[in-house]
Structures are given as structure tokens and as C-alpha cells.
Amino acid sequence: MKSGKQDKTEGKFHQAKGKFKEIAGKLSDNPKLEAEGSNEKISGKVQKKVGQVKKVFGK
């Protein structure tokens, strides 16, 4: 199982990567890439929150 700190770090990475894909999709007029970036950004936020919860519960 991943530590809370690792989940938070990976979540931040996925958020940044998703935001980059989302912007690239908008600039290149590629709705598929834009949607993929949006989804990755959201999953990154969720993973970051999981890491925060783990930290609170000491896991």
C-alpha cells in the first residue's frame, strides 16, 4: 500500500499532467485530448485527497 505522502505527490503530478493535456487539447482543438486531461486532473485531485486522509489516520 502506498503511503499518504506518496499518494499526495503522485496526485499532484497527475493534476499537473492532466492540466497540461487539457490545455494542449484546447490549443490543438482536440476534444479527446482535452477530455483525457480533464479526467486525469480529476483523478489526481482524488488521489491527493486520499493521501491527505491517510496522513490524518497515520497510514
N, C-alpha and C positions, 0 to 999 in steps of 0.2 A: 504494500500500500504506500502511496506517495505521502510525503509529509505535507503539512499545511503550507510551509514556506515554498516548497517545490510547486504545489498547485497554484499558489498565488503568482509565482514567477512565470509559469507556463501560461496561465490565464492572461497575464499582461502581454506576453509575447503574441498569443493568438489574437488578442484585441488589436494590437498594432498591425499585425499581418492582415487581419480582416479589414481594417480601416484602409490600408494601402490598396488592397484588392478592390474595395468598394470605390475608391477614388479613381483607380485605373479603369475600372468598368465604366464609370461616368465619363471619363475623358475620352475613352475609345468607343463610346456608345455601344457597349457590350453588356446588355442587361443580365446575361447569365453570370458573368464575372462579378458584376455589381451585387447580385443576389448571393453569390457564393461568399463574397467578402462580408456582407451583412450577417449571414448565418455564422461565419467564423468569429466575427466580432461579438455576437451574442453568446456563443458558446464559450468564448474567452471570458466574458463577464461572469458567466455561471461558474466556470472553473475557479476564477479568482475568489468568488464568494464562498465556494466550497473550502478553499484554502483558509479563508478567514474564520469560518466555522470550526474547522479542525484546530486552528490555533487556539480558539476560545476553549475548546474541550480538551486541549492538550494532546492531540493525536498527531 
